[in-house]
């Protein structure tokens, strides 16, 4: 059996055993659903939906997954839990492999309120259901508007030129749970990964503007880019190559990253203007 499939199947089995109050749905989203090599895996994105998110339920979810992370960990692999909503990737270790269980914890009302965002579309349309109801059923039938795509492209552009990003996180206040937002400063490593991420996501959003069913897959995106954006094919290919090098701790020069950043900035600005003119 493929090693990634073996890990994925075991994770699914263990998640189904968790005892979480008013649990509605658990889905695997993001790149782990497509991965076939363990070397390319470090972040496991899980969208967890409950009927109503309360401090008790929030703490219970985190407690259950922290226990699960300890149970899954071994001498060669350490599982960790992240519950902030944002582009948080685990830092690599030379002593063992890190696997991050990235929990995106929402209730049904919150899911519906953010279902008109391009980033949320990725979860709703492209996922593997582990438990409960499908995200598409819970979110309802919503079609993204031109304004939604433009919003996401503008966020990508802002994140590309700034060494900061916004994260959303839950905090408990007066026995209530509140979704808050905070701007955080990125490390050099996080910012370099962010440059590549925002360029690739901008390509994906533009392709999905015309072909909503496009999956977030390297080969699919390269193929679609040849058709829709042939003059920018080399930029996407280079972005994927640098992404792989950064993930595998291979050296990428500052000059190369600065050049990619400038090309990416001009590219995203062009995409914004293209969509505005449609």
C-alpha positions in Angstrom: 0.0 0.0 0.0 1.2 3.5 -0.8 2.7 5.1 2.4 0.6 8.3 2.1 -2.6 6.3 1.6 -1.7 4.2 4.6 -1.2 7.3 6.8 -4.4 8.9 5.4 -6.5 5.8 6.0 -5.3 5.4 9.6 -5.9 9.1 10.3 -9.5 8.8 9.0 -10.1 5.8 11.2 -8.8 7.6 14.3 -10.8 10.8 13.6 -14.0 8.8 13.3 -13.4 7.5 16.9 -13.2 11.0 18.4 -15.9 12.1 20.8 -16.9 15.6 19.9 -20.2 17.2 21.0 -22.6 18.2 18.2 -20.2 17.3 15.5 -21.7 17.8 12.0 -18.9 17.2 9.6 -15.1 16.5 9.2 -13.5 16.9 5.8 -10.0 16.7 4.5 -9.1 19.7 2.3 -5.9 21.0 0.8 -2.9 19.3 -0.8 -2.9 16.2 1.4 -5.9 14.7 -0.4 -3.9 14.6 -3.6 -0.4 13.8 -2.2 1.2 10.4 -3.2 4.7 11.0 -1.8 5.3 11.3 2.0 8.1 13.8 1.3 5.6 16.3 0.0 3.3 16.1 3.0 3.6 18.3 6.2 0.3 19.9 6.6 -3.1 18.1 7.0 -6.0 20.6 6.6 -9.2 19.5 8.3 -12.4 21.5 8.2 -14.5 20.6 11.3 -18.1 21.8 11.4 -20.3 21.7 14.6 -23.9 22.8 15.1 -22.9 25.7 17.4 -19.3 26.7 18.3 -19.1 27.3 22.0 -16.0 27.5 24.3 -16.8 24.0 25.6 -17.0 22.5 22.1 -13.9 24.5 20.9 -11.8 23.2 23.9 -13.1 19.7 23.4 -12.1 19.6 19.8 -8.6 20.8 20.6 -8.2 18.4 23.5 -9.3 15.4 21.3 -7.0 16.3 18.5 -4.0 17.0 20.8 -4.5 13.6 22.3 -4.7 12.1 18.8 -1.5 13.9 17.8 0.3 12.4 20.7 -1.0 8.9 19.9 0.0 9.2 16.2 3.5 10.5 17.0 6.6 8.3 16.8 10.4 8.6 17.0 10.5 9.4 13.3 7.3 11.5 13.0 5.9 14.2 15.3 2.3 15.3 14.9 1.3 18.8 16.1 -2.0 20.8 16.2 -2.6 24.3 14.8 -6.0 25.9 15.2 -5.4 29.4 13.8 -7.0 30.1 10.4 -4.3 31.3 8.0 -1.3 30.1 5.9 0.6 28.4 8.8 3.0 25.8 7.7 5.0 23.7 10.3 8.7 24.4 10.6 10.9 21.5 9.5 13.1 19.6 11.9 16.3 17.8 11.2 15.5 15.3 13.9 12.1 14.0 12.8 9.3 14.6 10.3 6.6 17.1 11.3 3.0 16.5 10.5 0.7 19.4 11.3 -3.0 18.7 11.9 -4.4 22.1 10.8 -7.9 22.5 12.3 -10.3 24.9 10.6 -13.1 24.9 13.2 -16.4 26.4 12.2 -20.1 26.1 12.9 -22.8 25.9 10.3 -23.6 29.6 10.4 -20.0 30.7 10.1 -19.5 28.3 7.1 -22.5 29.9 5.4 -21.2 33.4 6.1 -17.9 32.8 4.4 -19.0 30.5 1.6 -18.9 33.4 -0.9 -15.1 33.7 -0.7 -12.8 32.1 -3.3 -10.7 30.5 -0.6 -13.7 28.8 1.0 -14.8 27.5 -2.5 -11.7 25.4 -2.5 -12.8 23.6 0.7 -16.4 23.3 -0.3 -15.8 21.9 -3.8 -12.6 19.9 -3.3 -12.5 17.7 -0.3 -12.7 14.2 1.1 -15.5 13.6 3.5 -14.3 11.8 6.6 -17.5 12.1 8.7 -21.0 13.5 8.6 -22.5 15.8 6.0 -20.8 17.2 2.9 -19.6 20.8 3.0 -21.4 21.6 -0.2 -24.7 20.5 1.4 -24.0 22.6 4.5 -22.9 25.7 2.6 -25.7 25.8 0.1 -25.6 26.5 -3.6 -23.7 29.8 -4.0 -21.9 31.0 -7.1 -18.9 33.2 -6.6 -19.1 36.8 -8.0 -16.5 38.7 -9.9 -16.1 40.9 -6.8 -15.2 37.8 -4.7 -12.4 36.7 -7.1 -11.1 40.3 -7.3 -11.1 40.4 -3.4 -9.0 37.3 -3.2 -6.5 38.5 -5.9 -6.2 41.8 -4.1 -5.4 40.0 -0.8 -2.8 37.9 -2.6 -1.2 41.1 -4.0 -1.2 42.7 -0.6 0.4 39.6 1.0 3.0 39.4 -1.8 4.4 42.9 -1.2 4.1 43.0 2.6 6.0 40.9 5.1 2.8 40.6 7.1 -0.4 38.6 6.9 -3.7 38.4 8.7 -4.7 35.4 10.8 -8.0 34.6 12.2 -8.3 32.9 15.5 -10.8 32.1 18.2 -10.6 33.5 21.6 -12.8 33.0 24.7 -14.2 36.1 26.2 -17.0 36.4 28.8 -17.8 32.7 28.3 -18.3 33.3 24.6 -16.2 32.4 21.7 -15.2 35.2 19.3 -13.5 35.0 15.9 -10.8 37.7 15.9 -8.3 38.9 13.3 -4.7 39.9 13.8 -1.9 41.1 11.6 1.3 39.2 12.2 4.8 39.7 11.0 6.3 36.8 9.0 9.7 35.3 9.3 12.0 35.3 6.2 11.2 31.6 5.7 7.4 32.2 6.0 7.6 35.2 3.7 9.5 33.4 1.0 7.0 30.6 1.1 4.2 33.2 1.0 5.6 34.8 -2.2 5.3 31.4 -4.0 1.9 30.6 -2.4 0.3 33.9 -3.4 1.5 33.6 -7.0 0.2 30.0 -7.3 -3.1 30.8 -5.7 -3.6 33.8 -8.0 -3.1 31.5 -11.0 -5.6 29.1 -9.5 -8.2 31.8 -8.8 -7.9 33.2 -12.3 -8.3 29.7 -13.9 -11.3 29.0 -11.7 -12.9 32.3 -12.7 -13.4 30.6 -16.1 -13.3 27.0 -15.1 -14.7 26.6 -11.6 -14.1 22.8 -11.4 -10.3 23.1 -11.8 -8.5 21.2 -9.0 -5.6 22.6 -7.0 -3.1 20.3 -8.7 0.3 21.1 -10.2 -0.1 19.3 -13.5 -3.7 20.4 -14.0 -2.8 24.0 -13.3 0.2 23.9 -15.7 -2.0 22.4 -18.4 -4.8 25.0 -17.9 -2.2 27.9 -17.8 -0.9 26.8 -21.3 -4.5 27.3 -22.6 -5.5 30.5 -20.7 -2.3 32.2 -19.9 0.4 30.8 -22.2 2.6 33.9 -21.8 2.8 33.3 -18.1 3.4 29.5 -18.2 7.1 29.9 -17.3 6.3 32.0 -14.2 3.9 29.3 -12.8 6.4 26.5 -13.6 9.2 28.4 -11.8 6.9 29.1 -8.9 6.2 25.4 -8.4 10.0 24.6 -8.7 10.9 27.2 -6.1 8.0 25.9 -3.9 9.5 22.4 -4.0 13.0 23.6 -3.3 11.8 25.6 -0.3 9.8 22.7 1.1 12.9 20.4 0.7 15.2 22.9 2.3 17.1 23.5 -0.9 18.9 26.8 -1.3 17.1 29.5 -3.2 19.0 32.8 -3.7 17.6 36.2 -2.5 18.1 37.4 -6.1 15.8 34.6 -7.4 13.2 35.3 -4.8 13.2 39.0 -5.4 12.9 38.5 -9.1 10.0 36.1 -8.5 8.3 38.6 -6.2 8.5 41.4 -8.8 7.2 39.1 -11.6 4.4 37.9 -9.3 3.4 41.5 -8.4 3.1 42.5 -12.1 1.3 39.3 -12.9 -1.3 39.6 -10.2 -1.9 43.3 -11.1 -2.5 42.1 -14.7 -5.0 39.4 -13.6 -6.9 42.0 -11.6 -7.2 44.2 -14.6 -8.2 41.3 -16.8 -11.0 40.3 -14.6 -12.2 43.9 -14.1 -12.5 44.2 -17.9 -14.6 41.0 -18.3 
